[in-house]
């Protein structure tokens, strides 16, 4: 879909963070308050889509428990381990007030987008004012391109750039830490894509759009990792 700034009006991107450690709690609660303020409801309806994780049961359970603790009504939609009908998917999408795409593999998530035509549904949901958010893999797919990598212990390796959905005219970098800019492979990839601004989002940080500006929200006021345009 061609970039249109209006597509970001109800889009919130979270760079990363482990929910069970409370690394995104402030962001999660803020998103639910935003839904409550918009829709005047005490219990927001949240749809969790765990496709990037391969529909990991533990992830679904942890997300559901945490968001129920925050006061939400939670449903989930498994698309890699199951094949629900397009009618069922549409019903769940438009019954939600916040659609949350979880972390994992951006490749797996984009496969689900293609197979089930999710981008069209997201576009329609966006126009209706339904908030769309994603964490890590669930965040980076919205860029024109994104930086992805593999994990080896606590380290990131095998950096590469892939094409995203293009809802923002940027190259999105998740889990950003300034040390990434010391990696020669990362610098080389960024130089090859200077036609795009690189939007680097750290763990515990969310970005959202208000008009032409991009406010950011940290999980903690003194959080070391932020959001940068490179």
For each residue, the residues with C-beta under 8 A, 3 or more apart:
1: 4 7 119 123 165 166 167
2: 166
3: 7 144 166 167 168 169
4: 1 7
5: 8 209 212
6: 9
7: 1 3 4 11 123 126 167 168
8: 5 11 167 168 208 209
9: 6 126 209
10: 126 129 130 131 132
11: 7 8 126 131 132 133 142 167 168 208 209
12: 31 131 132 133 134 206 207 208
13: 133 134 139 140 142 172 201 206 207 208
14: 17 24 27 133 134 135 136 138 139 201 205 206
15: 135 136 139 174 175 176 200 201 202 203 204 205 206 225 227
16: 103 135 136 174 175 201 202 203 204
17: 14 21 23 24 27 135 203 204 219
18: 21 23 24
19: 22 23 24 25 28 62 63 66
20: 62 66
21: 17 18
22: 19 25 219
23: 17 18 19 203 204 219
24: 14 17 18 19 27 28 135 204 206 219
25: 19 22 28 29 219
26: 29 30 217 218 219 220
27: 14 17 24 30 31 204 205 206 217 219
28: 19 24 25 31 32 66 67 70
29: 25 26 32 33 70
30: 26 27 33 34 206 217
31: 12 27 28 34 35 98 131 133 206
32: 28 29 35 36 44 46 67 70 71 72 98
33: 29 30 36 37
34: 30 31 37 38 131
35: 31 32 38 39 41 44 97 98 131
36: 32 33 39 40 41 42 44
37: 33 34 40
38: 34 35 97 129 131
39: 35 36 44 97
40: 36 37
41: 35 36 44 97
42: 36 71
43: 71 72 73
44: 32 35 36 39 41 71 72 73 97 98
45: 72 73 75 95 96 97 98
46: 32 67 72 73 74 75 96 97 98 99 100
47: 75 76 77 92 93 95 96 98 99 100
48: 60 63 64 67 74 75 76 77 100 102
49: 76 77 79 99 100 101 102 112 138
50: 53 54 55 56 59 60 63 76 78 102 104
51: 54 55 78 79 80 101 102 104 108 109 111 112
52: 101 102 103 104 105 106 108 109 136 137 138
53: 50 56 59 102 103 104 105 108
54: 50 51 80 81 104 105 108
55: 50 51 60 78 79 80 81 82
56: 50 53 59 60 104
57: 60 61
58: 61 62
59: 50 53 56 62 63 102 104
60: 48 50 55 56 57 63 64 76 78
61: 57 58 64 65
62: 19 20 58 59 65 66
63: 19 48 50 59 60 66 67 74 76 100 102
64: 48 60 61 67 68 74 76
65: 61 62 68 69
66: 19 20 28 62 63 69 70
67: 28 32 46 48 63 64 70 72 74
68: 64 65 71 72 73 74
69: 65 66
70: 28 29 32 66 67
71: 32 42 43 44 68
72: 32 43 44 45 46 67 68 98
73: 43 44 45 46 68
74: 46 48 63 64 67 68
75: 45 46 47 48 92 95 96
76: 47 48 49 50 60 63 64
77: 47 48 49 84 89 92
78: 50 51 55 60 81 82 84
79: 49 51 55 82 83 84 89 112 115 116
80: 51 54 55 108 111 112
81: 54 55 78
82: 55 78 79
83: 79
84: 77 78 79 88 89
85: 88 89
86: 89 90 116 117
87: 90 91
88: 84 85 91 92
89: 77 79 84 85 86 92 93 116 118 121
90: 86 87 93 94 121
91: 87 88 94 95
92: 47 75 77 88 89 95 96
93: 47 89 90 96 99 121 122 124 125 130
94: 90 91 124 125 128 130
95: 45 47 75 91 92
96: 45 46 47 75 92 93 99 125 130
97: 35 38 39 41 44 45 46 130 131
98: 31 32 35 44 45 46 47 72 130 131 132 133
99: 46 47 49 93 96 122 125 130 131 132 133
100: 46 47 48 49 63 133 134 135 138
101: 49 51 52 109 132 133 134 135 137 138 139 141
102: 48 49 50 51 52 53 59 63 134 135 136 137 138
103: 16 52 53 135 136 137 138
104: 50 51 52 53 54 56 59 108 109 136 137 138
105: 52 53 54 108 109 137
106: 52 109 110 137 140 141 146 148 162 164
107: 110 111 148 162
108: 51 52 53 54 80 104 105 111 112 137
109: 51 52 101 104 105 106 112 113 137 138 141
110: 106 107 113 114 141 164 165
111: 51 80 107 108 114 115
112: 49 51 79 80 108 109 115 116 118
113: 109 110 116 117 118 119 141 165
114: 110 111 117
115: 79 111 112
116: 79 86 89 112 113
117: 86 113 114 120 121
118: 89 112 113 121 122
119: 1 113 122 123 165
120: 117 123 124
121: 89 90 93 117 118 124 125
122: 93 99 118 119 125 126 132
123: 1 7 119 120 126 127
124: 93 94 120 121 127 128
125: 93 94 96 99 121 122 128 130 132
126: 7 9 10 11 122 123 129 130 132
127: 123 124
128: 94 124 125
129: 10 38 126
130: 10 93 94 96 97 98 99 125 126
131: 10 11 12 31 34 35 38 97 98 99
132: 10 11 12 98 99 101 122 125 126
133: 11 12 13 14 31 98 99 100 101 138 139 206
134: 12 13 14 100 101 102 137 138 139 140 141 142
135: 14 15 16 17 24 100 101 102 103 138 139
136: 14 15 16 52 102 103 104 139 140 174 175
137: 52 101 102 103 104 105 106 108 109 134 140 141 148 174
138: 14 49 52 100 101 102 103 104 109 133 134 135 141
139: 13 14 15 101 133 134 135 136 142 172 174 201
140: 13 106 134 136 137 143 146 147 148 164 172 173 174
141: 101 106 109 110 113 134 137 138 146 164 165
142: 11 13 134 139 164 165 167 168 172
143: 140 146 164 165 166 167 168 170 171 172 199
144: 3 163 164 166 168 169 170 171 196
145: 161 162 163 164 171 172 193 196
146: 106 140 141 143 161 162 164 171 172 173 174
147: 140 159 160 161 171 172 173 174 186 189 198
148: 106 107 137 140 159 160 161 162
149: 156 157 158 159 160
150: 156 157 158
151: 154 155 156 157
152: 155 156 157
153:
154: 151
155: 151 152
156: 149 150 151 152 159 175 180
157: 149 150 151 152
158: 149 150
159: 147 148 149 156 183 185 186 189
160: 147 148 149 189
161: 145 146 147 148 171 189 192 193
162: 106 107 145 146 148
163: 144 145 166
164: 106 110 140 141 142 143 144 145 146 167 172
165: 1 110 113 119 141 142 143
166: 1 2 3 143 144 163 169
167: 1 3 7 8 11 142 143 164
168: 3 7 8 11 142 143 144 172 199
169: 3 144 166 196 197
170: 143 144 196 197 198 199 229
171: 143 144 145 146 147 161 190 193 196 197 198 199
172: 13 139 140 142 143 145 146 147 164 168 198 199 200 201
173: 140 146 147 176 180 198 199 200 201 230
174: 15 16 136 137 139 140 146 147 201
175: 15 16 136 156 202 203
176: 15 173 180 200 201 202 203 225 227 228
177: 180 202 225
178: 181 182
179: 182 183
180: 156 173 176 177 183 186 200
181: 178 186 187 230
182: 178 179
183: 159 179 180 186 187
184: 187 188
185: 159 188 189
186: 147 159 180 181 183 189 190
187: 181 183 184 190 191
188: 184 185 191 192
189: 147 159 160 161 185 186 192 193
190: 171 186 187 193 194 198 230
191: 187 188 194
192: 161 188 189
193: 145 161 171 189 190 196 198
194: 190 191
195:
196: 144 145 169 170 171 193
197: 169 170 171 229 230
198: 147 170 171 172 173 190 193 229 230
199: 143 168 170 171 172 173 207 214 227 228 229 230
200: 15 172 173 176 180 227 228 229 230
201: 13 14 15 16 139 172 173 174 176 205 206 207 227
202: 15 16 175 176 177 205 223 224 225 226 227
203: 15 16 17 23 175 176 225
204: 15 16 17 23 24 27 218 219 220 223 225
205: 14 15 27 201 202 216 217 218 219 223 225 226 227
206: 12 13 14 15 24 27 30 31 133 201 216 217
207: 12 13 199 201 214 215 216 217 227
208: 8 11 12 13 214 215 216 217
209: 5 8 9 11 213 214
210: 213 214 215
211:
212: 5
213: 209 210
214: 199 207 208 209 210 227
215: 207 208 210
216: 205 206 207 208 226 227
217: 26 27 30 205 206 207 208
218: 26 204 205 221 223 226
219: 17 22 23 24 25 26 27 204 205 223
220: 26 204 223
221: 218
222:
223: 202 204 205 218 219 220 226
224: 202
225: 15 176 177 202 203 204 205
226: 202 205 216 218 223
227: 15 176 199 200 201 202 205 207 214 216
228: 176 199 200
229: 170 197 198 199 200
230: 173 181 190 197 198 199 200
